[in-house]
Amino acid sequence: MIKQLVTERYHGGGVRDHILRMSNMASKLKPMDLGITDDFLVHLVMASLPKQFDNFIVNYNISPEKWKFEKLIANCVQEEERIKESNGGSINYVKDNKKKNHKSPTSKAKQSQHLLQQQ
């Protein structure tokens, strides 16, 4: 349960529901004496948000005010709406691929040479 909470990522479907799911996971840890503080849950939620929220997260991190859970939800929902408006009403969440497929310059040169030979 802890691993799932720490590795949880938001991929769309409503940021409010995502945050409430994470809160539900955290509440299931309390009976096992593994409860986490609200401050840590806020940190986990922020870490779970996609790149579109990066400016939002930076602004939170430099602010002296630390949000309670209810304020976190309200501000995240507001930010999601702002992002949607700036993107014409939708948000495309792209999963971060840990494994990048980078070709070496020699590989690209060979590919270009092969394409030239086909013409």
N, C-alpha and C positions, 0 to 999 in steps of 0.2 A: 504494500500500500504506500509506503514511504517513497519507494523508487518511482511508482506511478505518479505521485504528487510532484516530485522533484523534476521528473522528465516530461511532464505534461506540456503540450504546446497548443496554441490556439490556431486553428485552421479555418475559421469562419463559422457561421451558424449563430452568431449573436454573442457579443463579448460578455453580456450579462449572464447568459447561461453557462458560458465557459468559467467565469469567476465563481458562480454558485456551485458548479461541479467540483471545482478545486476546494471550495469551502466545505462541501460535503465530505470529500475525501479526508480533509484535515480533521473534521469533527469525529470521524470514525477512528482516528488515532487516539483520541482522549481516553476512552475506556481502557486502552492498553498502556496507559501512563506514558504515551508518546506524543502528547499534545504539543502543538506548536503555538507560538505567540501570534497575535494579529499582525504585528510588525513583520515577522518572518513570512507570514502568509502573503502580505502585501508584496514583499520582495519576490516571492515565488511567482505570484501573478504577473508582476512586471517582467520577470525573466521569461515568462511563457508567451509573451506577446510577440507578434511578428515584426519585421523590419519597418513596416508602415507606421508603427508606434514609436520609433526610435527618438524622434524629437520630443514627444510627449514624455518618454521615460527620462531623457536628459533633463528636461524642465523639472520633473519631480525630484530627481536626484540632487539638483542644485538648490532646490527650495528648502528653507529651514523647517517648514511645516511638514510633519509626517501625518499621512492620512489614516483615518480609521477605515474599517472595512466598507461601511456604507458610502463614504465619500469616494473611496476607490471605485466602487461600482458606478456611481453617478458620473465621475470624471472619465472613466473608460468608455462608457456609453456615449457621452458627449463627444469624446475624441473620435470614436468610431463613426459617428454621424458627420463630424467635420471632414474626416477622410473620405467618406462616401460622397459628400457634396463636392469635394475638390476633384474627385475622380468620375464625376458625372453620374453619381447614384449607385456605384458599385465598388466593391473592393476585391481585388484579385490577390489572394494570399498564396504566395509561392513558397513551397517547402524548401528549406535550405538543405541542399545535398552536401553531405560531408565529403563524399568522394567526388572530386572534380576530375574531369577527363581532359587533361591538357596534353596536346600533342607537341612534340618537340619540333623545333624549326626544321630539322632534317626530314622529319615525317611530313611536314607541310610541303616542303620542297619536292619530295618524292611524289606526293599526291598531285601537285600542280604539274609536274613533269609528265605524269601518267595521263592527266587530262589533256595536255597538249598533244601527246602521242595519239590519242583517240581521235583528234580532230583532223 
